[in-house]
Amino acid sequence: MVFLAKLIQAAIGAGPLDEPPACRPVLTATQDSQDLSGEVNAEQTNTDAEKQIVANVPVETGVVAIEAAQAIWGKKGRWLVIAGLCLIMIVYEIDNSTVYIYRNYAASEFAELSKLATLSTAATIIFAVAKPPMAKLSNIIGRGGAYLIAISFYILAYIIMASAKSFNTYAAGTVFYSFGQSATNLMNDVVIADLTTARYRAFGISLSFWPFLITPWTAAFIVDSVTAPTGIGWRWGIGMFAIIMPFCASFIVTTLLYYQAKAEKENLAPRLKISLYEFCSQIDLGGVILFSGGLALLLIPMTLAATTPSSWKTPWIDVLIVVGAVLLIALPFYEHYLAKHPVVPPHYFANRTIILCCLLIALDNLGFSATHTYIYAWVTVARGLEAREATFFTYTNGVTQCLVAIIAGIAMAKTKRYKWVCVLGAAIRLVGYGVMLRLRGSENSEAEIFIVQLIQGIGSGMVGSTLLIPAQTVVSHAEMPQMTALVVCFAFVGGSVGSCIAGGIYTGTIEPELRHYLGSGATAGTVTALANSITGVAPEWGTPERTAINLAIVYGGHEVYDLRGGRAFGHRPHRIAFHA
């Protein structure tokens, strides 16, 4: 415990926050990766050359504001920021652990469970594409202002989802929810990166998710109580966060805004006076439209094609995919020739470290989403677990990932190496996919299916903790939020493709398998209802009809995409990790 306490103190006290500087800060770009070559990324010999490519970048108002705030807030301000981070991370993880589960009950109430993959994909796309513009915004208006915008989206989303009278209204609320969650997630990472140096950053970011070691287990009891017949229902389960989230977020928001205003008052940071045109130029509105619109138009139609009976026969799906592809192809040309402040600078993709980090994290999340989008529905219907036990099962992977990521962060801080952690994690992920094919079936015990989640979590924790830091350390502090957003964006793009694959397999196989196992006595309405809900539809456990449904879910819905998702994508991250 003493060792861990000293490591935490070193992490949160590293870099510019140990003591206030003796003189006023110079308002120029700082090189965030100054300690890299001797610390985290010692394996790479071309780091200095890569730094020179990206060092000369304009310094924006928000970057100057956070550097000035760090110069004046001292130990008291630093601990206030850390306390605010802890508080917002606690409520963030409770929200993440419960609202994700309530989505299954909302879709079931509206008899639209088969659209869960489409909703998950759309939410993931919004989560991904929201990060680059929010990163630019935080560099312009400051960290506190960006947090305030994120929480506003959260509140609006909670109100819409809790009061939804149809699935479409609930889905609209999910769009705002994903934006708020994405922006909050990004700002947490950015502020931690502001507080730490490269050596301790993996440990700092991993440690910030410590509430996730506890919240899934408490969330299981919350979900079980909320969704019980005598409970308050999923609507109030979501609605109560409209009060809890802004209260908990107010601490870090007010702290950051206070020190930003104090820095401006002492003339350490410029006041934000900017025209609408310059604002749009600085956030690169054109690049944001091309990037976000291109991804959305490419991925959402693919999901709809995979999850609708007409499949690829609908002409407008092909048109949207082509338009999305054209927008993404136009993006690098626009960023290179027209954008003054590019949201995705083209030189990023001439850097091998950045390319491999983005590619590896995308493939890792693709494989995860392909095998986990319908895992809660599977474990409740095919395995008969109650809401509490099903929630335990769903989050076993994530809790293990969080714990292993903290340990991996400690290892990287002490050894000053990251590549061996990444390669070992990718190898464990590959083993996990193989074990999943054997142990996630209808005849396996509950202990065996939990073991699969544990193995996958160990691999994910090692891989995920290593992929953000190398990319961050080859750019300046001014570009660090953009790089953070880009890498995490690729993670969720991979996840959205995985959800698309899962949705296509589920909708394409579940109803035929239900008809096969239930026999000719099952009506079309019964089959459709069983495929679209996990509540109040399935017969009692142990009856012949329920056994038939379990077999259909296991063999038709879950193990099929286990085979395709796991086998297709399990070995690629392991191969790429050797070159990262």
C-alpha positions as CSV (number, residue, x, y, z in Angstrom):
1,M,0.0,0.0,0.0
2,V,2.9,2.4,0.8
3,F,4.4,1.6,-2.7
4,L,1.0,2.3,-4.4
5,A,0.6,5.6,-2.4
6,K,4.1,6.8,-3.5
7,L,3.3,5.9,-7.1
8,I,0.1,7.8,-7.1
9,Q,1.8,10.8,-5.5
10,A,4.5,10.6,-8.2
11,A,1.8,10.3,-11.0
12,I,-0.4,13.2,-9.9
13,G,2.6,15.3,-8.9
14,A,4.6,14.7,-12.0
15,G,5.5,17.4,-14.5
16,P,4.3,21.0,-14.2
17,L,2.3,20.5,-11.0
18,D,5.0,19.6,-8.5
19,E,5.4,23.3,-7.5
20,P,4.2,26.5,-9.1
21,P,6.8,27.9,-11.5
22,A,9.1,30.6,-10.1
23,C,8.2,33.0,-13.0
24,R,5.1,33.7,-15.0
25,P,4.5,31.1,-17.8
26,V,5.6,31.8,-21.3
27,L,2.5,31.4,-23.5
28,T,3.9,29.2,-26.2
29,A,3.4,25.6,-27.1
30,T,5.1,23.2,-24.8
31,Q,6.5,19.8,-25.9
32,D,4.5,17.3,-23.9
33,S,6.8,14.4,-24.9
34,Q,10.0,15.9,-23.6
35,D,10.6,12.9,-21.3
36,L,9.6,10.2,-23.8
37,S,12.8,9.0,-25.3
38,G,14.2,8.1,-21.9
39,E,11.1,6.8,-20.4
40,V,7.9,5.3,-22.0
41,N,8.8,4.9,-25.6
42,A,12.5,3.9,-25.4
43,E,12.0,1.2,-28.1
44,Q,11.4,3.7,-30.9
45,T,14.5,5.3,-32.4
46,N,12.8,7.7,-34.7
47,T,10.8,9.5,-32.1
48,D,12.8,12.7,-32.4
49,A,12.2,12.9,-36.1
50,E,8.5,12.4,-35.6
51,K,8.4,15.2,-32.9
52,Q,9.9,17.6,-35.4
53,I,7.1,17.0,-37.8
54,V,4.4,18.1,-35.4
55,A,6.1,20.5,-33.1
56,N,5.2,23.8,-34.8
57,V,1.5,24.2,-34.1
58,P,-0.5,27.3,-33.2
59,V,-1.3,27.7,-29.5
60,E,-5.0,28.2,-28.9
61,T,-6.7,30.1,-26.1
62,G,-7.8,27.0,-24.1
63,V,-4.3,25.6,-24.1
64,V,-2.8,28.9,-22.8
65,A,-5.6,29.0,-20.2
66,I,-4.9,25.6,-18.7
67,E,-1.1,26.2,-18.7
68,A,-1.7,29.5,-17.0
69,A,-4.1,27.9,-14.5
70,Q,-1.5,25.3,-13.7
71,A,1.0,28.0,-12.9
72,I,-1.2,29.7,-10.3
73,W,-3.4,27.0,-8.7
74,G,-0.7,25.5,-6.5
75,K,-1.3,22.3,-4.4
76,K,-4.8,23.4,-3.3
77,G,-6.0,23.8,-6.8
78,R,-4.4,20.6,-8.0
79,W,-6.1,18.6,-5.3
80,L,-9.4,20.3,-6.0
81,V,-9.1,19.3,-9.7
82,I,-8.2,15.7,-8.7
83,A,-11.1,15.5,-6.2
84,G,-13.5,16.8,-8.9
85,L,-12.1,14.2,-11.3
86,C,-12.8,11.5,-8.7
87,L,-16.3,12.7,-8.2
88,I,-17.3,12.9,-11.8
89,M,-15.7,9.5,-12.6
90,I,-17.8,7.9,-9.9
91,V,-21.1,9.2,-11.3
92,Y,-19.8,8.6,-14.8
93,E,-19.2,4.9,-14.1
94,I,-22.5,4.4,-12.2
95,D,-24.3,6.0,-15.2
96,N,-22.3,3.9,-17.7
97,S,-23.0,0.7,-15.7
98,T,-26.7,1.2,-15.4
99,V,-28.0,3.1,-18.4
100,Y,-26.3,0.6,-20.8
101,I,-28.4,-2.2,-19.2
102,Y,-31.6,-0.1,-19.1
103,R,-31.3,0.1,-22.9
104,N,-32.3,-3.6,-23.1
105,Y,-35.4,-3.0,-21.1
106,A,-36.4,0.1,-23.1
107,A,-36.0,-1.7,-26.4
108,S,-38.0,-4.6,-25.0
109,E,-40.8,-2.3,-23.8
110,F,-41.1,-0.9,-27.3
111,A,-40.8,-4.4,-28.8
112,E,-37.7,-3.4,-30.7
113,L,-34.9,-5.5,-29.3
114,S,-33.7,-6.5,-32.7
115,K,-32.9,-2.8,-33.3
116,L,-30.5,-2.8,-30.4
117,A,-27.5,-3.3,-32.6
118,T,-28.6,-0.4,-34.8
119,L,-29.0,1.8,-31.7
120,S,-25.7,0.7,-30.3
121,T,-23.9,1.4,-33.6
122,A,-25.5,4.8,-33.9
123,A,-24.6,5.6,-30.3
124,T,-21.0,4.4,-30.9
125,I,-20.7,6.5,-34.0
126,I,-21.9,9.6,-32.2
127,F,-19.5,8.8,-29.4
128,A,-16.6,8.6,-31.8
129,V,-17.3,11.5,-34.1
130,A,-18.0,13.9,-31.2
131,K,-14.5,13.7,-29.8
132,P,-12.5,15.6,-32.5
133,P,-14.8,18.7,-32.4
134,M,-14.9,18.6,-28.6
135,A,-11.1,18.4,-28.5
136,K,-10.8,21.5,-30.7
137,L,-13.5,23.2,-28.6
138,S,-11.6,22.5,-25.3
139,N,-8.5,24.1,-26.9
140,I,-10.5,27.3,-27.7
141,I,-13.0,27.9,-24.8
142,G,-11.0,26.0,-22.1
143,R,-11.4,22.7,-20.2
144,G,-14.1,24.0,-17.9
145,G,-16.3,25.4,-20.7
146,A,-16.0,22.1,-22.6
147,Y,-17.1,20.2,-19.4
148,L,-20.1,22.5,-19.1
149,I,-21.2,21.7,-22.7
150,A,-20.8,18.0,-22.1
151,I,-23.0,18.0,-18.9
152,S,-25.7,20.0,-20.7
153,F,-26.0,17.3,-23.3
154,Y,-26.2,14.7,-20.6
155,I,-29.1,16.5,-18.9
156,L,-31.1,16.9,-22.1
157,A,-30.5,13.2,-23.0
158,Y,-31.8,12.0,-19.6
159,I,-35.0,14.0,-19.9
160,I,-35.7,12.8,-23.5
161,M,-34.9,9.1,-22.8
162,A,-36.9,9.0,-19.5
163,S,-40.0,10.5,-21.0
164,A,-39.8,8.7,-24.3
165,K,-43.2,7.4,-25.6
166,S,-41.7,5.5,-28.6
167,F,-38.4,3.8,-29.6
168,N,-37.6,6.6,-32.0
169,T,-37.8,9.2,-29.3
170,Y,-35.7,7.1,-27.0
171,A,-33.2,6.7,-29.8
172,A,-33.1,10.5,-30.3
173,G,-32.3,10.9,-26.6
174,T,-29.5,8.3,-27.0
175,V,-27.9,10.6,-29.6
176,F,-27.6,13.4,-27.1
177,Y,-26.6,11.0,-24.4
178,S,-23.7,9.6,-26.5
179,F,-22.5,13.1,-27.3
180,G,-22.5,14.1,-23.6
181,Q,-20.8,10.8,-22.6
182,S,-18.2,11.1,-25.3
183,A,-17.4,14.7,-24.4
184,T,-17.1,13.9,-20.7
185,N,-14.9,10.9,-21.4
186,L,-12.6,12.9,-23.6
187,M,-12.3,15.8,-21.1
188,N,-11.5,13.4,-18.3
189,D,-8.6,12.0,-20.4
190,V,-7.4,15.4,-21.5
191,V,-7.3,16.9,-17.9
192,I,-5.4,13.8,-16.7
193,A,-3.0,14.3,-19.6
194,D,-2.6,17.9,-18.5
195,L,-1.8,16.8,-15.0
196,T,0.8,14.0,-15.8
197,T,3.9,13.4,-17.9
198,A,4.2,10.6,-20.5
199,R,5.8,8.2,-18.0
200,Y,2.9,8.2,-15.6
201,R,0.0,8.9,-18.0
202,A,-1.0,5.3,-18.7
203,F,-1.2,4.7,-14.9
204,G,-3.0,8.0,-14.4
205,I,-5.7,7.3,-17.0
206,S,-6.1,3.7,-15.9
207,L,-6.3,4.8,-12.2
208,S,-9.1,7.3,-13.1
209,F,-11.4,4.3,-13.9
210,W,-11.0,2.9,-10.3
211,P,-14.7,3.5,-9.6
212,F,-15.4,0.8,-12.3
213,L,-13.9,-1.8,-10.0
214,I,-16.9,-1.2,-7.7
215,T,-19.7,0.4,-9.6
216,P,-20.7,-2.7,-11.7
217,W,-21.3,-4.7,-8.6
218,T,-23.4,-2.0,-6.9
219,A,-25.0,-1.3,-10.3
220,A,-26.2,-4.9,-10.4
221,F,-28.2,-4.3,-7.2
222,I,-29.5,-1.0,-8.6
223,V,-30.6,-2.5,-11.9
224,D,-32.2,-5.5,-10.1
225,S,-34.1,-3.1,-7.8
226,V,-35.1,-0.7,-10.5
227,T,-36.3,-3.3,-13.0
228,A,-38.1,-5.5,-10.4
229,P,-41.9,-5.7,-10.7
230,T,-42.2,-3.4,-7.6
231,G,-39.3,-1.2,-8.7
232,I,-39.4,2.4,-10.0
233,G,-38.8,1.2,-13.6
234,W,-36.1,2.0,-16.1
235,R,-37.5,5.4,-16.8
236,W,-36.8,6.7,-13.3
237,G,-33.5,4.7,-13.3
238,I,-32.4,7.0,-16.1
239,G,-34.2,10.2,-15.0
240,M,-32.5,10.4,-11.6
241,F,-29.2,11.1,-13.3
242,A,-30.6,14.4,-14.5
243,I,-30.1,15.6,-10.9
244,I,-27.1,13.5,-9.8
245,M,-24.8,14.1,-12.9
246,P,-24.8,18.0,-12.8
247,F,-24.4,18.0,-9.0
248,C,-21.3,15.8,-9.1
249,A,-19.8,17.5,-12.2
250,S,-20.2,21.0,-10.7
251,F,-17.1,20.5,-8.6
252,I,-14.6,20.1,-11.4
253,V,-16.4,22.6,-13.7
254,T,-16.4,25.4,-11.1
255,T,-12.8,24.7,-10.2
256,L,-11.5,24.9,-13.7
257,L,-13.6,27.9,-14.6
258,Y,-12.5,29.7,-11.5
259,Y,-8.8,29.2,-12.1
260,Q,-9.2,30.0,-15.8
261,A,-10.9,33.3,-14.9
262,K,-8.2,34.0,-12.3
263,A,-5.5,33.5,-14.9
264,E,-7.3,35.9,-17.3
265,K,-7.7,38.5,-14.5
266,E,-3.9,38.3,-13.8
267,N,-3.2,38.7,-17.6
268,L,-1.7,35.2,-17.8
269,A,-4.2,34.0,-20.3
270,P,-6.0,36.0,-23.1
271,R,-9.7,36.6,-22.8
272,L,-11.7,34.8,-25.6
273,K,-12.7,37.5,-28.1
274,I,-13.3,35.9,-31.4
275,S,-15.5,36.4,-34.4
276,L,-17.9,33.7,-35.6
277,Y,-15.8,33.1,-38.7
278,E,-12.6,32.7,-36.7
279,F,-14.4,30.4,-34.2
280,C,-15.5,28.1,-37.1
281,S,-12.0,28.2,-38.5
282,Q,-10.4,27.3,-35.2
283,I,-12.7,24.3,-34.6
284,D,-12.3,23.4,-38.3
285,L,-16.0,23.2,-39.0
286,G,-15.5,22.0,-42.5
287,G,-13.2,19.2,-41.4
288,V,-15.6,18.2,-38.6
289,I,-18.5,18.0,-41.1
290,L,-16.4,15.9,-43.6
291,F,-15.1,13.6,-40.8
292,S,-18.2,13.2,-38.7
293,G,-20.6,13.2,-41.7
294,G,-18.5,10.8,-43.6
295,L,-18.3,8.3,-40.8
296,A,-22.0,8.5,-40.0
297,L,-23.1,8.2,-43.6
298,L,-20.7,5.2,-44.1
299,L,-21.4,3.2,-40.9
300,I,-25.1,3.8,-40.1
301,P,-26.4,2.6,-43.6
302,M,-24.2,-0.4,-43.3
303,T,-25.9,-1.2,-40.0
304,L,-29.3,-0.7,-41.4
305,A,-28.5,-2.9,-44.3
306,A,-27.3,-5.6,-42.0
307,T,-30.4,-5.4,-39.7
308,T,-33.3,-5.0,-42.1
309,P,-35.1,-7.7,-44.1
310,S,-34.5,-5.8,-47.4
311,S,-30.8,-5.8,-46.6
312,W,-28.7,-4.3,-49.4
313,K,-31.6,-4.1,-51.9
314,T,-32.6,-0.7,-50.8
315,P,-31.1,1.9,-53.2
316,W,-30.7,4.8,-50.8
317,I,-28.4,2.7,-48.6
318,D,-25.9,2.4,-51.4
319,V,-26.2,6.1,-52.1
320,L,-25.5,7.1,-48.5
321,I,-22.5,4.7,-48.3
322,V,-21.0,6.2,-51.5
323,V,-21.6,9.8,-50.2
324,G,-19.9,8.9,-46.9
325,A,-16.9,7.4,-48.7
326,V,-16.6,10.5,-50.9
327,L,-16.6,12.8,-47.8
328,L,-13.9,10.7,-46.1
329,I,-11.8,10.7,-49.3
330,A,-12.2,14.5,-49.6
331,L,-11.1,15.0,-45.9
332,P,-7.3,14.8,-46.3
333,F,-7.3,17.1,-49.3
334,Y,-9.5,19.7,-47.4
335,E,-7.3,19.5,-44.3
336,H,-4.1,19.9,-46.3
337,Y,-5.1,22.7,-48.7
338,L,-7.9,24.6,-47.1
339,A,-8.1,24.1,-43.3
340,K,-6.1,26.6,-41.2
341,H,-6.6,24.6,-38.0
342,P,-7.1,21.0,-39.2
343,V,-9.0,18.7,-36.8
344,V,-7.2,15.7,-38.4
345,P,-3.9,17.0,-39.6
346,P,-2.7,14.9,-42.6
347,H,0.8,14.5,-41.2
348,Y,-0.6,12.3,-38.5
349,F,-1.0,9.6,-41.0
350,A,2.6,9.8,-42.1
351,N,3.6,8.8,-38.6
352,R,3.8,5.0,-38.0
353,T,3.2,5.2,-34.3
354,I,-0.1,7.0,-34.8
355,I,-1.3,4.8,-37.6
356,L,-0.6,1.5,-35.7
357,C,-2.1,2.8,-32.5
358,C,-5.3,3.7,-34.3
359,L,-5.5,0.5,-36.3
360,L,-4.8,-1.8,-33.3
361,I,-7.4,-0.1,-31.1
362,A,-10.0,-0.2,-33.8
363,L,-9.5,-3.9,-34.5
364,D,-9.5,-4.7,-30.8
365,N,-12.8,-2.9,-30.2
366,L,-14.3,-4.4,-33.4
367,G,-13.8,-8.0,-32.1
368,F,-15.1,-7.0,-28.7
369,S,-18.3,-5.4,-30.0
370,A,-19.0,-8.3,-32.5
371,T,-19.1,-10.7,-29.6
372,H,-20.7,-8.6,-26.8
373,T,-23.5,-6.5,-28.3
374,Y,-26.1,-9.0,-27.5
375,I,-24.4,-10.7,-24.6
376,Y,-26.8,-9.4,-21.9
377,A,-29.8,-10.6,-23.9
378,W,-28.1,-13.9,-24.4
379,V,-27.3,-14.5,-20.8
380,T,-30.8,-13.6,-19.6
381,V,-32.7,-15.6,-22.1
382,A,-30.4,-18.6,-22.9
383,R,-28.8,-19.0,-19.5
384,G,-31.8,-17.8,-17.4
385,L,-29.8,-15.4,-15.2
386,E,-31.7,-12.7,-13.3
387,A,-31.0,-9.0,-13.8
388,R,-28.4,-8.8,-11.0
389,E,-26.4,-11.9,-12.0
390,A,-26.6,-10.9,-15.7
391,T,-25.2,-7.5,-14.9
392,F,-22.4,-9.2,-12.9
393,F,-21.6,-11.3,-16.0
394,T,-21.8,-8.4,-18.5
395,Y,-19.3,-6.3,-16.5
396,T,-16.8,-9.0,-15.4
397,N,-14.8,-8.3,-18.6
398,G,-14.7,-4.5,-17.9
399,V,-13.8,-4.8,-14.3
400,T,-11.0,-7.2,-15.0
401,Q,-9.8,-4.8,-17.8
402,C,-9.8,-1.9,-15.4
403,L,-7.8,-3.7,-12.7
404,V,-5.3,-5.1,-15.2
405,A,-4.9,-1.7,-16.9
406,I,-3.9,-0.2,-13.5
407,I,-1.3,-2.9,-13.0
408,A,-0.1,-2.5,-16.5
409,G,0.2,1.3,-16.0
410,I,2.4,0.6,-12.9
411,A,4.6,-1.8,-14.9
412,M,5.1,0.8,-17.7
413,A,5.9,3.5,-15.2
414,K,8.5,1.4,-13.5
415,T,10.1,-0.3,-16.6
416,K,9.7,2.7,-18.9
417,R,8.5,0.3,-21.7
418,Y,5.2,-0.3,-23.2
419,K,5.6,-2.6,-26.3
420,W,6.0,-5.8,-24.3
421,V,2.7,-5.1,-22.4
422,C,0.9,-4.5,-25.7
423,V,2.2,-7.7,-27.4
424,L,1.5,-9.9,-24.3
425,G,-2.0,-8.4,-24.1
426,A,-2.8,-9.1,-27.7
427,A,-1.6,-12.7,-27.3
428,I,-3.9,-13.2,-24.3
429,R,-6.8,-11.7,-26.3
430,L,-6.1,-14.2,-29.1
431,V,-6.2,-17.0,-26.5
432,G,-9.4,-15.6,-25.1
433,Y,-11.2,-15.8,-28.5
434,G,-10.2,-19.4,-28.8
435,V,-11.4,-20.2,-25.2
436,M,-14.6,-18.3,-26.0
437,L,-15.4,-20.7,-28.9
438,R,-15.1,-23.6,-26.5
439,L,-16.7,-22.3,-23.3
440,R,-19.6,-20.0,-24.3
441,G,-22.2,-22.6,-25.2
442,S,-25.4,-24.1,-24.0
443,E,-23.8,-27.0,-22.0
444,N,-21.1,-24.9,-20.3
445,S,-21.3,-24.1,-16.6
446,E,-21.7,-20.5,-15.3
447,A,-18.1,-20.7,-14.0
448,E,-16.9,-21.5,-17.5
449,I,-18.7,-18.6,-19.1
450,F,-17.3,-16.2,-16.4
451,I,-13.8,-17.5,-17.1
452,V,-14.1,-16.4,-20.7
453,Q,-14.9,-12.9,-19.5
454,L,-11.9,-12.9,-17.2
455,I,-9.4,-13.9,-19.8
456,Q,-10.8,-11.4,-22.3
457,G,-10.6,-8.7,-19.7
458,I,-7.0,-9.4,-18.9
459,G,-6.0,-9.1,-22.6
460,S,-8.1,-5.9,-23.1
461,G,-6.6,-4.3,-20.0
462,M,-3.1,-4.8,-21.3
463,V,-3.8,-3.7,-24.8
464,G,-6.0,-0.8,-24.1
465,S,-3.7,0.8,-21.5
466,T,-0.8,1.0,-24.0
467,L,-2.3,2.4,-27.2
468,L,-3.1,6.0,-26.2
469,I,0.2,7.0,-24.7
470,P,2.6,6.4,-27.7
471,A,0.3,8.5,-30.0
472,Q,0.1,11.3,-27.4
473,T,3.8,11.5,-26.9
474,V,4.7,12.2,-30.6
475,V,2.7,15.5,-30.6
476,S,2.9,18.8,-28.8
477,H,0.7,19.7,-25.8
478,A,-1.4,21.9,-28.0
479,E,-2.3,18.9,-30.2
480,M,-2.7,16.4,-27.4
481,P,-6.5,16.7,-27.1
482,Q,-6.8,16.2,-30.8
483,M,-4.6,13.1,-30.7
484,T,-6.5,11.7,-27.7
485,A,-9.8,12.3,-29.6
486,L,-8.5,10.6,-32.8
487,V,-7.2,7.4,-31.1
488,V,-10.4,7.0,-29.0
489,C,-12.5,7.8,-32.1
490,F,-10.9,4.9,-34.0
491,A,-11.6,2.7,-31.0
492,F,-15.3,3.5,-31.2
493,V,-15.4,3.3,-35.0
494,G,-14.1,-0.2,-34.6
495,G,-16.8,-0.9,-32.0
496,S,-19.5,0.4,-34.3
497,V,-18.4,-1.9,-37.1
498,G,-18.4,-4.8,-34.6
499,S,-22.0,-3.9,-33.5
500,C,-23.0,-3.8,-37.2
501,I,-21.6,-7.3,-37.6
502,A,-23.4,-8.6,-34.5
503,G,-26.7,-7.0,-35.6
504,G,-26.5,-8.5,-39.0
505,I,-25.9,-12.0,-37.7
506,Y,-28.5,-11.7,-35.0
507,T,-31.3,-10.5,-37.2
508,G,-30.3,-12.8,-40.0
509,T,-30.3,-16.0,-37.9
510,I,-32.4,-15.7,-34.8
511,E,-35.9,-15.9,-36.3
512,P,-35.0,-18.8,-38.6
513,E,-33.5,-20.7,-35.7
514,L,-36.5,-20.0,-33.5
515,R,-38.8,-21.4,-36.2
516,H,-36.6,-24.4,-36.5
517,Y,-36.5,-25.3,-32.8
518,L,-40.1,-24.3,-31.9
519,G,-41.5,-26.2,-34.8
520,S,-44.6,-25.6,-37.0
521,G,-46.7,-24.7,-33.9
522,A,-45.1,-21.3,-33.5
523,T,-46.8,-18.5,-35.2
524,A,-45.0,-15.7,-37.0
525,G,-46.1,-13.2,-34.3
526,T,-44.7,-15.4,-31.5
527,V,-41.3,-15.7,-33.3
528,T,-41.1,-12.0,-33.9
529,A,-42.0,-11.2,-30.3
530,L,-39.4,-13.6,-28.9
531,A,-36.7,-12.1,-31.1
532,N,-37.5,-8.6,-30.1
533,S,-37.9,-8.7,-26.3
534,I,-36.2,-10.2,-23.2
535,T,-39.1,-9.3,-20.8
536,G,-42.4,-11.0,-20.3
537,V,-42.4,-13.1,-23.6
538,A,-40.4,-16.3,-23.0
539,P,-42.1,-19.3,-21.4
540,E,-41.2,-20.5,-17.9
541,W,-37.7,-21.9,-17.4
542,G,-37.6,-25.7,-17.8
543,T,-40.6,-26.0,-20.2
544,P,-40.0,-27.7,-23.6
545,E,-40.7,-24.4,-25.3
546,R,-38.2,-22.5,-23.2
547,T,-35.5,-25.2,-23.9
548,A,-36.2,-24.8,-27.7
549,I,-35.8,-21.0,-27.3
550,N,-32.6,-21.4,-25.4
551,L,-31.1,-23.7,-28.2
552,A,-32.2,-21.2,-30.8
553,I,-30.6,-18.3,-29.0
554,V,-27.4,-20.2,-28.3
555,Y,-26.8,-21.7,-31.7
556,G,-28.6,-19.2,-33.9
557,G,-27.9,-15.9,-32.3
558,H,-24.8,-16.0,-30.2
559,E,-22.3,-18.7,-31.1
560,V,-22.6,-17.8,-34.8
561,Y,-21.2,-14.3,-34.3
562,D,-18.7,-15.7,-31.7
563,L,-17.3,-17.8,-34.5
564,R,-17.3,-15.1,-37.2
565,G,-16.3,-12.2,-34.9
566,G,-13.8,-14.0,-32.7
567,R,-12.0,-16.1,-35.4
568,A,-11.9,-13.3,-38.0
569,F,-10.5,-10.6,-35.8
570,G,-8.7,-12.4,-33.0
571,H,-5.3,-12.8,-34.6
572,R,-4.9,-9.4,-36.4
573,P,-4.3,-7.3,-33.3
574,H,-1.6,-9.7,-32.1
575,R,0.2,-9.3,-35.4
576,I,0.0,-5.5,-35.5
577,A,1.2,-5.2,-31.9
578,F,4.6,-6.4,-32.9
579,H,5.0,-3.4,-35.1
580,A,3.6,-0.7,-32.8
